[in-house]
Amino acid sequence: MKRILKPYTRLSFIFLIAVIVPGSILTYLSVLHVKNLKELTEKSVLEEESLIIKYVTEGVQLELNNITQRVDDILNSNEVDMAKVCRTVNNLPYTSNFYVMDEKGYFLWPNYRDPLDNMDIGYNTRPIDQLFNSAETAEFQDGNHLEAKRLYFESLA
């Protein structure tokens, strides 16, 4: 019986050497190839993303420069008609809720005014306080909401 098993053992050993070892080596090399391919693909994607970001940034900057140049041209003309400026600037791309300021930092459009500019130092708030207190009394104690609403609006006016 020893003679019958011996040829099969040699055949198994030759099979292992001829099939399993080269298959393992090929598997290892293919895994390395996939890993290198993945790294190269990631690198090319990052390069493409950086190029796209560069092109978009340059395009937006160029468009912003064109828009500011057009607005400067409008404002530096001899006659500045704010209605015309508003119509023109509203038609520019990428603009919404725009504003125009002079060199000193004051708003030209929209015409915001500083609330402290025209405020009298001796302004009396007692009538407003009395109306507001009366409105609160009418609302919470008396339950007369219509009268409270009228008094609130009167105190705001």
Backbone torsions as a table, in degrees:
resi	resn	phi	psi	omega
1	MET	NA	-28.5	177.6
2	LYS	-62.5	-33.1	179.9
3	ARG	-69.1	-32.3	-177.5
4	ILE	-74.7	-37.7	-179.1
5	LEU	-74.7	-30.2	-175.7
6	LYS	-61.5	-44.5	178.5
7	PRO	-65.0	-33.7	178.5
8	TYR	-69.4	-34.0	177.8
9	THR	-66.1	-43.3	177.3
10	ARG	-63.3	-41.0	178.9
11	LEU	-64.6	-39.0	176.5
12	SER	-64.7	-41.6	179.2
13	PHE	-64.4	-42.8	178.5
14	ILE	-64.9	-39.1	177.1
15	PHE	-61.4	-44.9	178.6
16	LEU	-61.1	-45.2	-179.0
17	ILE	-67.9	-40.4	-173.8
18	ALA	-80.8	-29.7	-173.2
19	VAL	-113.3	-52.6	-172.8
20	ILE	-69.2	-45.6	-177.4
21	VAL	-64.5	-50.1	177.4
22	PRO	-63.2	-34.9	177.0
23	GLY	-63.6	-40.7	177.7
24	SER	-64.8	-41.9	178.7
25	ILE	-63.9	-43.4	178.6
26	LEU	-64.5	-38.1	177.3
27	THR	-62.9	-44.7	179.0
28	TYR	-61.0	-45.3	-179.7
29	LEU	-65.7	-36.9	179.2
30	SER	-68.6	-36.2	176.4
31	VAL	-64.2	-42.2	176.2
32	LEU	-62.2	-40.1	179.7
33	HIS	-64.3	-42.9	178.9
34	VAL	-63.4	-40.3	179.0
35	LYS	-63.6	-44.8	178.6
36	ASN	-65.7	-38.2	178.4
37	LEU	-64.5	-38.9	178.2
38	LYS	-63.4	-44.0	179.0
39	GLU	-63.7	-42.1	178.7
40	LEU	-65.0	-39.2	179.2
41	THR	-65.0	-44.2	177.9
42	GLU	-61.4	-40.8	179.6
43	LYS	-64.3	-43.0	-179.9
44	SER	-67.7	-36.2	178.1
45	VAL	-65.3	-42.9	178.3
46	LEU	-62.8	-39.7	178.0
47	GLU	-64.9	-42.3	178.7
48	GLU	-65.0	-40.5	177.6
49	GLU	-62.5	-41.8	179.8
50	SER	-65.8	-36.6	176.6
51	LEU	-66.0	-42.3	179.6
52	ILE	-63.8	-43.4	178.2
53	ILE	-61.5	-40.8	179.2
54	LYS	-63.1	-45.1	-179.4
55	TYR	-65.3	-42.9	-180.0
56	VAL	-65.1	-43.1	-180.0
57	THR	-62.8	-44.0	178.4
58	GLU	-63.6	-40.1	179.7
59	GLY	-65.4	-43.0	178.8
60	VAL	-65.7	-41.9	179.4
61	GLN	-63.6	-42.1	178.3
62	LEU	-63.1	-42.6	179.2
63	GLU	-65.1	-41.5	177.2
64	LEU	-62.9	-41.2	177.6
65	ASN	-62.7	-41.6	178.6
66	ASN	-63.9	-43.1	-179.2
67	ILE	-64.7	-46.2	180.0
68	THR	-64.9	-35.0	177.6
69	GLN	-65.7	-41.7	179.2
70	ARG	-65.5	-41.5	178.6
71	VAL	-65.2	-41.7	176.9
72	ASP	-60.9	-41.3	178.1
73	ASP	-62.1	-40.1	179.3
74	ILE	-65.7	-45.6	-176.0
75	LEU	-74.3	-25.6	-179.3
76	ASN	-88.3	0.5	176.8
77	SER	-68.6	163.3	-174.7
78	ASN	-63.3	-39.9	-179.6
79	GLU	-113.2	122.5	-179.9
80	VAL	-107.0	106.2	175.5
81	ASP	-102.8	112.0	-174.1
82	MET	-62.1	-33.0	178.3
83	ALA	-64.6	-41.7	178.2
84	LYS	-66.3	-41.5	178.7
85	VAL	-61.2	-43.2	-178.5
86	CYS	-64.3	-43.6	178.7
87	ARG	-63.2	-41.5	-177.8
88	THR	-69.5	-45.2	-177.0
89	VAL	-69.3	-33.1	177.8
90	ASN	-65.4	-24.5	179.6
91	ASN	-84.7	-9.3	178.6
92	LEU	-73.7	144.6	177.3
93	PRO	-71.2	154.5	175.6
94	TYR	66.8	17.5	177.9
95	THR	-118.2	132.9	171.5
96	SER	-154.9	143.6	-178.0
97	ASN	54.1	49.7	-178.9
98	PHE	-78.1	166.5	175.6
99	TYR	-146.3	158.5	-179.9
100	VAL	-126.9	130.0	179.3
101	MET	-123.8	151.9	174.3
102	ASP	-90.2	-176.2	-176.3
103	GLU	-64.3	-26.8	-177.7
104	LYS	-84.6	-7.0	179.2
105	GLY	94.8	11.9	178.2
106	TYR	-90.8	141.4	179.9
107	PHE	-72.9	128.7	171.1
108	LEU	-94.2	-36.6	177.5
109	TRP	-144.9	131.5	-18.0
110	PRO	-63.7	158.3	-171.8
111	ASN	-82.0	78.4	175.2
112	TYR	-78.1	137.7	178.2
113	ARG	-117.7	144.0	177.9
114	ASP	-72.9	124.3	-177.2
115	PRO	-65.8	-18.3	-179.5
116	LEU	-86.2	-9.3	-178.1
117	ASP	-63.9	-45.9	-173.8
118	ASN	-105.5	18.8	-175.8
119	MET	-86.4	128.9	175.5
120	ASP	-77.8	141.5	-178.7
121	ILE	-69.8	-35.3	-177.4
122	GLY	-93.9	34.7	-177.3
123	TYR	-70.9	132.3	-176.3
124	ASN	-96.8	119.8	-180.0
125	THR	-100.1	3.4	-177.0
126	ARG	-60.1	-44.7	179.4
127	PRO	-62.0	-37.0	179.3
128	ILE	-66.6	-44.2	178.3
129	ASP	-60.6	-41.5	-179.7
130	GLN	-65.2	-42.5	178.1
131	LEU	-63.7	-41.8	-179.3
132	PHE	-65.8	-42.9	177.3
133	ASN	-64.0	-39.0	177.0
134	SER	-64.3	-38.5	178.6
135	ALA	-65.6	-40.8	177.7
136	GLU	-65.1	-40.7	178.4
137	THR	-63.2	-44.0	-179.7
138	ALA	-65.0	-33.8	-176.7
139	GLU	-78.9	-49.9	-170.4
140	PHE	-91.0	-36.7	-177.5
141	GLN	-90.9	-46.4	-176.1
142	ASP	-86.4	-24.5	-178.0
143	GLY	75.8	15.4	-179.4
144	ASN	-93.1	90.9	-174.5
145	HIS	-73.1	-32.6	178.5
146	LEU	-66.4	-43.4	177.4
147	GLU	-65.7	-38.9	178.7
148	ALA	-63.0	-41.8	178.5
149	LYS	-62.2	-44.7	179.4
150	ARG	-61.3	-43.2	-179.1
151	LEU	-68.8	-37.4	176.7
152	TYR	-61.5	-47.2	179.2
153	PHE	-64.4	-37.0	179.0
154	GLU	-66.5	-35.4	179.1
155	SER	-72.0	-26.2	178.6
156	LEU	-78.7	-25.1	-175.8
157	ALA	-78.0	NA	NA
